[in-house]
């Protein structure tokens, strides 16, 4: 029997790096202390983006895997750059502005070899047209969303070399996948 254990999911509880090594020694646990603590502390499960902090570019960090990125109205077109590919990295990007954004989003993996696989459901702003837009799965490493509106939610999951993508775009303009240039 094990002489040490830690109980997770207790509000305000955290484990140390040394404790995560003990947990890893038990088998089937490969998470770091930060990764384990992020799962236990709901306050670490999201990142609220404020226009003053990201300007025209936002680099999504590998350490932010599993988080929901809440994006308010922006003051400039914003490019979200995904981190280097590691199997299991996953993110959700959600538009939370008070009206249709006046700016565009671009989401990129940074290299055509790390293309998006999947697609999005697009709903135009007046709600009378719904269509599906797909990546080509081989070279489409960039997604452009023109002026996203309420209901826009993009999910990303890395398989180690490419990014699975799914979700919904709400906008007057259909989103577009393209090669990374």
C-alpha positions as CSV (number, residue, x, y, z in Angstrom):
1,X,0.0,0.0,0.0
2,X,1.2,3.6,-0.6
3,X,2.3,5.6,2.3
4,X,1.6,8.9,0.8
5,X,-1.3,10.3,-1.3
6,X,-2.9,13.6,-2.1
7,X,-6.6,14.4,-2.5
8,X,-7.4,16.5,-5.5
9,X,-10.3,18.7,-6.3
10,X,-10.3,20.4,-2.9
11,X,-10.8,24.1,-3.3
12,X,-7.6,26.0,-2.5
13,X,-5.5,22.8,-2.3
14,X,-2.3,22.5,-4.3
15,X,0.5,20.0,-4.6
16,X,4.2,20.7,-4.8
17,X,6.6,19.6,-7.6
18,X,8.0,16.9,-5.3
19,X,4.5,15.6,-4.6
20,X,3.8,15.4,-8.4
21,X,7.0,13.3,-8.8
22,X,5.6,10.9,-6.1
23,X,2.3,10.8,-8.0
24,X,4.1,10.1,-11.3
25,X,5.9,7.2,-9.6
26,X,2.6,5.6,-8.9
27,X,2.1,5.1,-12.6
28,X,-0.3,6.5,-15.2
29,X,0.3,10.1,-14.0
30,X,2.6,12.2,-16.2
31,X,1.3,15.6,-15.2
32,X,3.4,18.3,-13.6
33,X,2.4,20.0,-10.4
34,X,1.1,23.0,-12.4
35,X,-1.0,20.8,-14.7
36,X,-2.5,19.0,-11.7
37,X,-3.2,22.2,-9.8
38,X,-4.8,23.8,-12.9
39,X,-7.3,21.0,-13.0
40,X,-8.1,21.4,-9.3
41,X,-8.4,25.2,-9.2
42,X,-11.2,26.5,-11.3
43,X,-9.8,30.0,-11.3
44,X,-6.9,28.7,-13.5
45,X,-9.2,27.0,-16.1
46,X,-9.6,30.2,-18.2
47,X,-7.6,33.1,-19.5
48,X,-9.5,36.4,-19.9
49,X,-7.9,38.4,-22.7
50,X,-8.1,42.1,-22.4
51,X,-7.4,44.2,-25.5
52,X,-4.7,46.2,-23.7
53,X,-2.8,43.0,-23.1
54,X,-2.8,41.4,-26.5
55,X,-2.9,44.2,-29.1
56,X,-2.6,42.7,-32.5
57,X,-0.9,39.4,-31.5
58,X,-1.5,36.7,-28.9
59,X,0.8,33.7,-28.5
60,X,-1.0,30.9,-26.9
61,X,1.2,29.0,-24.5
62,X,1.6,25.3,-24.2
63,X,1.2,25.8,-20.4
64,X,-2.3,27.1,-21.1
65,X,-3.5,23.8,-22.4
66,X,-7.0,23.0,-21.4
67,X,-7.9,26.6,-20.9
68,X,-10.7,28.6,-22.4
69,X,-9.5,31.9,-23.9
70,X,-12.2,34.5,-23.4
71,X,-11.9,37.2,-26.0
72,X,-13.8,40.5,-25.6
73,X,-14.2,43.2,-28.3
74,X,-10.8,43.9,-29.7
75,X,-9.3,47.2,-30.8
76,X,-7.2,45.7,-33.6
77,X,-7.2,42.6,-35.7
78,X,-5.7,39.9,-33.6
79,X,-3.6,36.9,-34.6
80,X,-3.6,33.9,-32.2
81,X,-0.4,31.9,-32.7
82,X,-0.5,28.3,-31.5
83,X,2.5,26.8,-29.6
84,X,4.8,24.1,-31.0
85,X,2.9,20.9,-31.6
86,X,2.6,18.5,-28.8
87,X,0.0,15.7,-28.7
88,X,-2.8,16.6,-26.3
89,X,-2.5,20.3,-26.3
90,X,-6.1,21.7,-26.4
91,X,-7.7,25.1,-26.3
92,X,-11.1,26.8,-26.7
93,X,-11.3,30.3,-27.9
94,X,-14.7,32.0,-27.2
95,X,-15.9,35.5,-28.2
96,X,-17.5,37.3,-25.3
97,X,-17.9,40.8,-26.7
98,X,-21.0,42.9,-26.1
99,X,-21.6,43.3,-29.8
100,X,-20.2,42.0,-33.1
101,X,-16.4,42.6,-33.0
102,X,-15.3,45.4,-35.3
103,X,-12.0,43.5,-35.8
104,X,-10.9,40.1,-37.3
105,X,-9.3,37.1,-35.8
106,X,-6.6,35.0,-37.4
107,X,-5.6,31.6,-35.8
108,X,-2.4,30.0,-37.1
109,X,-0.2,27.0,-36.4
110,X,2.7,28.8,-38.0
111,X,3.6,26.2,-40.6
112,X,1.6,24.5,-43.4
113,X,3.0,21.1,-42.2
114,X,1.0,21.6,-39.0
115,X,-2.3,22.1,-40.8
116,X,-5.8,22.2,-39.4
117,X,-7.9,19.1,-39.7
118,X,-11.7,19.5,-39.5
119,X,-14.0,22.5,-39.9
120,X,-16.4,24.9,-38.5
121,X,-20.1,25.5,-38.7
122,X,-20.8,29.0,-39.8
123,X,-23.9,30.9,-39.0
124,X,-24.5,34.3,-40.6
125,X,-25.6,37.1,-38.2
126,X,-29.2,37.1,-39.2
127,X,-29.4,33.4,-38.6
128,X,-31.0,32.4,-41.9
129,X,-27.9,30.7,-43.3
130,X,-25.9,27.9,-41.7
131,X,-23.1,26.2,-43.6
132,X,-20.0,24.1,-42.9
133,X,-16.5,25.2,-43.8
134,X,-13.6,22.7,-43.9
135,X,-9.8,22.8,-43.9
136,X,-8.1,20.8,-46.6
137,X,-6.3,18.9,-43.8
138,X,-2.9,19.1,-45.4
139,X,-1.8,22.7,-45.9
140,X,-4.4,25.0,-44.3
141,X,-2.5,26.3,-41.3
142,X,-4.4,29.6,-41.0
143,X,-8.0,30.4,-40.2
144,X,-9.5,33.9,-40.6
145,X,-12.7,34.9,-38.9
146,X,-14.1,38.3,-40.0
147,X,-15.6,40.3,-37.2
148,X,-16.8,37.4,-34.9
149,X,-20.1,37.7,-33.0
150,X,-21.8,36.1,-30.0
151,X,-21.7,32.3,-30.2
152,X,-18.3,32.1,-31.9
153,X,-16.4,29.2,-30.3
154,X,-13.3,27.6,-31.7
155,X,-11.9,24.3,-30.3
156,X,-8.4,23.1,-31.0
157,X,-6.7,19.8,-30.2
158,X,-3.2,18.8,-31.3
159,X,-2.3,15.2,-32.4
160,X,1.4,15.9,-32.2
161,X,1.8,17.3,-35.7
162,X,-1.5,18.8,-36.8
163,X,-4.4,20.6,-35.1
164,X,-8.0,19.2,-35.0
165,X,-10.4,22.1,-35.2
166,X,-14.1,22.3,-34.7
167,X,-16.7,24.8,-33.5
168,X,-18.9,27.6,-34.7
169,X,-18.3,31.0,-36.3
170,X,-21.0,33.6,-36.1
171,X,-20.4,36.5,-38.5
172,X,-21.6,38.3,-41.6
173,X,-18.7,36.6,-43.5
174,X,-17.9,32.9,-43.9
175,X,-14.6,32.0,-42.2
176,X,-11.7,31.1,-44.5
177,X,-9.0,28.4,-44.2
178,X,-5.8,29.1,-46.1
179,X,-2.1,28.2,-46.3
180,X,0.2,29.9,-43.8
181,X,2.1,32.7,-45.6
